[in-house]
């Protein structure tokens, strides 16, 4: 997974809205670009670059600078597939135009000033087989960001001092 941060005066992050697909438990949700390794030997940093290019058109090989891996995250509910996501942080000098790939309905830059605005913080209620659970969430530009993506954003907030 790639966390791509522009180094502009008003920094922004790349997020995608995943296409709605029946077999995808994260279908239609906001996410960072990412996916599975092409094979077991592909370095995760290369996977993040490849998936970003496929899902947003942004070429991190030529435009990005790798800054390091963030902490692994996993779903907090047993009702989702068990997986481990390792976010990789990249910076780019400017927010280049994006184009959504085959797995995304949208690819966009969202200013971190909006993502971390206290007025945009909310809770998302999700009905699960064992009852309704509430999760921290962010609403921005008509999009709801929660779950793994919101938890990764907290890591970015800690790194940037927001």
N, C-alpha and C positions, 0 to 999 in steps of 0.2 A: 504494500500500500504506500502511496506517495502523499505526503503533506507538502504542498508546494506554496511557498510564501514569496510574494513579490517584495522587493526592497524599495518600493516607492515611498513617498512622503506619507501617504495613507496606505500602509501595507494591506494586502488582500490575500486570501487563500483560495485555491481552486477546489470547488466541490462539483459533484455531478448529481443529477437525479437519475436513479437507476430506472430502466424501463420496467414496466409491469410484465412479469413472467410467472406463470403458474408454479413452476418448480423452485422459485427463488423466495426464501423466507424474508429477504430484505427488499423485495420487489417494490418499486416506486419510491423508495426512501432516498434521502440525501446521504451522500457518502463521499469519501475521498476516493480518487481513482485507485483502483487496485484489483487484484485477482490472484489466481493460483499460478504457481511456478509452471513454466512450460514443460519442464522435466525436473527430476529430482536434483540435477546438478546445476541448474541456473541459479546464480547468486540472487538473493532476495533484492538487493539493490538494483540489479538488472531487471528483475520482474517488475519492480515499481516503475522504472523508466519505461519499459515496454507497455505496461498497462496504461500509463498516463498518456502515451502517444496514441494508443488504440482508442481510449475513451474520451480524449479531449483535443487531440491533434497537437498537443504541446510536446516538443522534442527536448527532453531533459538532457540528452546526450550533448547537444550543442548549446542549449540555453541555460541549463541548470547547474547548480553547484551543490554537490552532496554535502550535507552538514552532519549527518549521523542518524543512527536509529533511535527511536523513542522506545518507551516501555511497551512490552507486549500487552495486548488486551484480548479478552475472550468474553463471549456472551455470559451474562449473569443469571440466565434462566436455563433450566434443564430442558425446556421446550424448544430450544433452538439447536441446530447442529453444533457439536463441540468443535471449535476451531480456535486457533491462535493467530492473531493478526499482529504483525510487526510493522509499525509505521516507520517510514524513512523520510526524513526531513530534507527538502531541497529548497534552495532559494534561486530566484531569477531576478534580473535587474529590473525588468519591466513586465507589466501584465499584458502579455501578447494575446491576440485574439484566440478564442477557443472554438472548437466545433465538436459537438457531441458525436461520439462514435456509435457503433451498432448496439452497445449495451446500455447506452444512456439516452434519456430524453432531452437532457440539458447539461451543459457544461458552463460554469460561470465562475467569475471572480467575485468573492464577497469580502468587502472591507472588514478587517478585524475590529475596527471601531464599532461596526454594527453587530458583529458576532458576540462581542463581549460587553455590549451595552446592557447594564442591569435591567433596563426597561424591557428588554427582549427575552429575559429569562422566564421560564414558565415550567409547568409540569405536564407530562403527557400520560394519560391513563390508558393502560392496555389491558383488555380482558384476557386472562389466561385460564387454563383449566382449573387452577387452584384459587382463582379469584382475580379481582382487578388489582393491578400494581401500578404505581406511579413512578415515573422516571423523570429526572431533570431533562429539560429541553430548551431549545432556543427557537424563536420564530423570527424569520428575517425574509423580506421580499416575498411573502406568501408561502414560504417553505418552512417546514418543521424539521428541526435537526435534533436527534435524540440517539440513545443507545451507544453503540461503539463509536460513532462519529462524534457525539457530544463528549464522550469520555476522552477521546484523543484531543479534542479542542481544549479540554482542561489542561492537558499536558503542554499544549502550545501556549496557553495563557501563563502557566507557570514559567516556561522558558523565556517568554517575552516580558514578564513582569506585569501582566494585565490582570 
